[in-house]
Amino acid sequence: MNATNAQETAAAVVPCPFCGTLNRVSLGRLEDRPVCADCQKPLLLDRPVFATDDQLSRVISGATVPVVVDFYADWCGPCRMMGPVLDEVARERAGELLIVKVNSDQNPVSPQHYGVRGIPTLIVFKDGQEAARQVGYAPKATLLATIDGA
């Protein structure tokens, strides 16, 4: 399959930031500006999306592209430093990967399930399986090397 066909068939399951409905989105058609199937509000995938404990496994398993999950907390300094890095990577790699943020304080089940011991912890999933892990703050170059090396 060539790169064009791969991008056309790339898909992800993403939660709507407004109503929480899980939506299957064709990542090759982001320029068509996907909307939530339920509330019809925009699904913006050029930035990280937020997921809850209840949504995370479906988001990871529903993606045909790598999923980078950031386990973070609002009070964590290194987590706040990762924010702009993740925003930039999400913007630059929109359609090629999905960046998902999980607030560890509000969603304690997922961090425990994935063995998160410190935050921020970024886990790269490919085909639903953990492929790489980065604990602590990572500059953009390190993060991209982790993602691309997975």
Buried (B, 14 or more C-beta within 10 A) or exposed (E): EEEEEEBBEBBBBBBBBEEBBBBEBBBBBBEEEBBBBEEEEEBBBEBBBBBBBEBBEBBBEBBBBBBBBBBBBEEBEBBBBBBEBBBEBBEEBBBBBBBBBBBBEEBEEBBEEBEBEEBBBBBBBBEEEBBBBBBBBBEBEEBBBBBEEB
